[in-house]
Amino acid sequence: MEDIIEQLRECNEPVSVTLELPDEDLLVEIEEQLYMSIPADMRVYLLEVSDVVYGALEPVTVTDERSHTFLPDVAAQAWNVGMPRHLLPVCAYGEGFYCIDPDGKVQYWDGQDLGPDANGESEWDSIWHWVQQVWLQA
């Protein structure tokens, strides 16, 4: 995990308006908005590297309510189009969402069911595996 965090930091692209990292109190507020807990690995991701901007994918964030990547809004959109309510979106992609289950596994939901993404992959053991194998490769 630490190596992946370091790799993300190295890849971070300069942007005109930088994102802030959340604190634990904000994550508790986000969980209250979602009516569910954020899985442990996703929590670490949000606290340590959710300010990283890299490549074409735009994972969820929690510090700017006006952002199109604001987790409660992305979750509402995903659930509204049928994504199972026990899943949380990690990143909108194509017609679906990369999402994380309560056990921390990341999957691709395509608008109808869980299945392979455009690269034929369908499940990653953790958000860190997803970052390494999908986001950093995009």
Buried (B, 14 or more C-beta within 10 A) or exposed (E): BEEBBEBBEEEEEEEEEEBEBBEEEBBEEBBEBBEBEBBEBBBBBBBBBBBBBBEEBBBBBBBEEEBEBBBBBBBBBBBEEEBEEEBBBBBBBEEBBBBBBEEBBBBBBBEEEBBEBEEEBEBBEBBBBBBBBBBBEE
